Amino acid sequence: MWDIASVFEVVFALGTNGSQGFTRLGWSAVTILAAAGGIFFLSLALKTQDRRGVCGDNVG
């Protein structure tokens, strides 16, 4: 199953091609929103990540 951040990254990649150098407004908006959504959901994933150090010590 794909997680939501990966979906945003795929939409971002497709949007960058469709925006043609950010000259097409609709695709540019899709690209910017997809980038923001991807960063948001990746930050949520990092918040829930296990915070153990190399030796297994809890650093957080």
N, CA and C atoms as an extended XYZ file, in Angstrom:
180
Properties=species:S:1:pos:R:3:atomname:S:1:resname:S:1:resid:I:1 pbc="F F F"
N         0.843       -1.190        0.000 N   MET     1
C         0.000        0.000        0.000 CA  MET     1
C         0.885        1.249        0.000 C   MET     1
N         0.531        2.203       -0.840 N   TRP     2
C         1.274        3.451       -0.921 CA  TRP     2
C         0.900        4.341        0.230 C   TRP     2
N         1.847        5.016        0.793 N   ASP     3
C         1.466        5.991        1.806 CA  ASP     3
C         1.228        7.342        1.121 C   ASP     3
N         0.557        8.214        1.810 N   ILE     4
C         0.069        9.451        1.212 CA  ILE     4
C         1.200       10.387        0.784 C   ILE     4
N         2.312       10.382        1.489 N   ALA     5
C         3.437       11.251        1.103 CA  ALA     5
C         3.995       10.838       -0.253 C   ALA     5
N         4.040        9.544       -0.528 N   SER     6
C         4.529        9.075       -1.824 CA  SER     6
C         3.609        9.504       -2.951 C   SER     6
N         2.320        9.511       -2.703 N   VAL     7
C         1.368        9.957       -3.716 CA  VAL     7
C         1.599       11.431       -4.033 C   VAL     7
N         1.805       12.242       -3.009 N   PHE     8
C         2.082       13.655       -3.236 CA  PHE     8
C         3.368       13.848       -4.025 C   PHE     8
N         4.371       13.031       -3.773 N   GLU     9
C         5.631       13.154       -4.497 CA  GLU     9
C         5.469       12.794       -5.966 C   GLU     9
N         4.655       11.796       -6.266 N   VAL    10
C         4.401       11.433       -7.658 CA  VAL    10
C         3.641       12.550       -8.367 C   VAL    10
N         2.640       13.119       -7.686 N   VAL    11
C         1.889       14.230       -8.271 CA  VAL    11
C         2.809       15.429       -8.490 C   VAL    11
N         3.713       15.665       -7.560 N   PHE    12
C         4.687       16.748       -7.709 CA  PHE    12
C         5.556       16.533       -8.946 C   PHE    12
N         6.042       15.309       -9.119 N   ALA    13
C         6.898       15.018      -10.273 CA  ALA    13
C         6.140       15.205      -11.584 C   ALA    13
N         4.914       14.744      -11.645 N   LEU    14
C         4.110       14.922      -12.856 CA  LEU    14
C         3.758       16.389      -13.073 C   LEU    14
N         3.517       17.108      -11.989 N   GLY    15
C         3.171       18.518      -12.094 CA  GLY    15
C         4.312       19.373      -12.600 C   GLY    15
N         5.542       19.026      -12.222 N   THR    16
C         6.680       19.800      -12.713 CA  THR    16
C         6.823       19.672      -14.221 C   THR    16
N         6.501       18.506      -14.745 N   ASN    17
C         6.546       18.330      -16.193 CA  ASN    17
C         5.401       19.092      -16.867 C   ASN    17
N         4.224       19.034      -16.296 N   GLY    18
C         3.068       19.695      -16.890 CA  GLY    18
C         3.102       21.203      -16.789 C   GLY    18
N         3.814       21.723      -15.802 N   SER    19
C         3.833       23.178      -15.618 CA  SER    19
C         4.711       23.890      -16.642 C   SER    19
N         5.572       23.150      -17.329 N   GLN    20
C         6.470       23.692      -18.351 CA  GLN    20
C         7.236       24.911      -17.829 C   GLN    20
N         7.997       24.685      -16.785 N   GLY    21
C         8.806       25.760      -16.204 CA  GLY    21
C         7.982       26.770      -15.439 C   GLY    21
N         6.905       26.328      -14.851 N   PHE    22
C         5.979       27.168      -14.083 CA  PHE    22
C         5.378       28.287      -14.934 C   PHE    22
N         5.144       28.008      -16.207 N   THR    23
C         4.500       28.981      -17.078 CA  THR    23
C         3.015       28.705      -17.247 C   THR    23
N         2.559       27.513      -16.860 N   ARG    24
C         1.143       27.182      -16.941 CA  ARG    24
C         0.570       27.212      -15.526 C   ARG    24
N        -0.386       28.089      -15.307 N   LEU    25
C        -0.878       28.391      -13.961 CA  LEU    25
C        -1.486       27.178      -13.266 C   LEU    25
N        -2.345       26.441      -13.947 N   GLY    26
C        -3.009       25.294      -13.315 CA  GLY    26
C        -2.039       24.237      -12.834 C   GLY    26
N        -1.131       23.836      -13.720 N   TRP    27
C        -0.142       22.830      -13.343 CA  TRP    27
C         0.834       23.348      -12.301 C   TRP    27
N         1.127       24.638      -12.369 N   SER    28
C         2.015       25.227      -11.359 CA  SER    28
C         1.383       25.161       -9.976 C   SER    28
N         0.079       25.447       -9.900 N   ALA    29
C        -0.623       25.364       -8.618 CA  ALA    29
C        -0.652       23.931       -8.101 C   ALA    29
N        -0.893       22.978       -8.996 N   VAL    30
C        -0.884       21.568       -8.596 CA  VAL    30
C         0.487       21.180       -8.061 C   VAL    30
N         1.536       21.633       -8.726 N   THR    31
C         2.903       21.306       -8.319 CA  THR    31
C         3.226       21.870       -6.940 C   THR    31
N         2.872       23.124       -6.719 N   ILE    32
C         3.164       23.760       -5.440 CA  ILE    32
C         2.371       23.110       -4.307 C   ILE    32
N         1.101       22.820       -4.552 N   LEU    33
C         0.282       22.166       -3.522 CA  LEU    33
C         0.770       20.752       -3.236 C   LEU    33
N         1.182       20.034       -4.265 N   ALA    34
C         1.698       18.679       -4.058 CA  ALA    34
C         3.004       18.702       -3.281 C   ALA    34
N         3.865       19.672       -3.559 N   ALA    35
C         5.125       19.783       -2.812 CA  ALA    35
C         4.842       20.088       -1.342 C   ALA    35
N         3.919       21.015       -1.098 N   ALA    36
C         3.569       21.352        0.287 CA  ALA    36
C         2.945       20.157        1.006 C   ALA    36
N         2.067       19.447        0.328 N   GLY    37
C         1.442       18.267        0.937 CA  GLY    37
C         2.445       17.169        1.226 C   GLY    37
N         3.371       16.955        0.306 N   GLY    38
C         4.402       15.939        0.521 CA  GLY    38
C         5.286       16.264        1.706 C   GLY    38
N         5.705       17.521        1.816 N   ILE    39
C         6.534       17.933        2.946 CA  ILE    39
C         5.767       17.798        4.254 C   ILE    39
N         4.491       18.177        4.245 N   PHE    40
C         3.679       18.074        5.459 CA  PHE    40
C         3.566       16.630        5.930 C   PHE    40
N         3.212       15.726        5.014 N   PHE    41
C         3.030       14.338        5.428 CA  PHE    41
C         4.349       13.645        5.749 C   PHE    41
N         5.449       14.045        5.112 N   LEU    42
C         6.751       13.509        5.511 CA  LEU    42
C         7.140       13.979        6.908 C   LEU    42
N         6.784       15.232        7.250 N   SER    43
C         7.077       15.714        8.600 CA  SER    43
C         6.268       14.947        9.642 C   SER    43
N         5.028       14.599        9.308 N   LEU    44
C         4.244       13.769       10.229 CA  LEU    44
C         4.862       12.391       10.400 C   LEU    44
N         5.389       11.839        9.322 N   ALA    45
C         6.038       10.525        9.402 CA  ALA    45
C         7.284       10.594       10.278 C   ALA    45
N         8.033       11.686       10.188 N   LEU    46
C         9.230       11.816       11.020 CA  LEU    46
C         8.886       11.968       12.497 C   LEU    46
N         7.734       12.579       12.796 N   LYS    47
C         7.316       12.715       14.190 CA  LYS    47
C         7.027       11.369       14.823 C   LYS    47
N         6.545       10.427       14.028 N   THR    48
C         6.173        9.116       14.572 CA  THR    48
C         7.295        8.093       14.460 C   THR    48
N         8.435        8.486       13.893 N   GLN    49
C         9.553        7.571       13.726 CA  GLN    49
C        10.193        7.251       15.067 C   GLN    49
N        10.675        6.030       15.204 N   ASP    50
C        11.369        5.612       16.409 CA  ASP    50
C        12.660        6.403       16.546 C   ASP    50
N        12.933        6.934       17.735 N   ARG    51
C        14.082        7.825       17.941 CA  ARG    51
C        15.195        7.140       18.710 C   ARG    51
N        15.638        6.003       18.274 N   ARG    52
C        16.732        5.316       18.928 CA  ARG    52
C        18.042        5.636       18.226 C   ARG    52
N        19.066        5.771       18.992 N   GLY    53
C        20.398        6.034       18.440 CA  GLY    53
C        21.004        4.773       17.869 C   GLY    53
N        22.244        4.849       17.494 N   VAL    54
C        22.930        3.726       16.876 CA  VAL    54
C        23.034        2.565       17.848 C   VAL    54
N        23.266        2.848       19.113 N   CYS    55
C        23.417        1.799       20.124 CA  CYS    55
C        22.102        1.401       20.759 C   CYS    55
N        20.991        1.931       20.271 N   GLY    56
C        19.703        1.598       20.842 CA  GLY    56
C        19.293        2.514       21.980 C   GLY    56
N        20.097        3.541       22.259 N   ASP    57
C        19.749        4.484       23.319 CA  ASP    57
C        18.621        5.383       22.861 C   ASP    57
N        17.737        5.718       23.767 N   ASN    58
C        16.645        6.622       23.440 CA  ASN    58
C        17.159        8.052       23.537 C   ASN    58
N        17.159        8.771       22.403 N   VAL    59
C        17.696       10.111       22.381 CA  VAL    59
C        16.608       11.179       22.383 C   VAL    59
N        15.362       10.779       22.343 N   GLY    60
C        14.296       11.776       22.249 CA  GLY    60
C        13.398       11.844       23.386 C   GLY    60
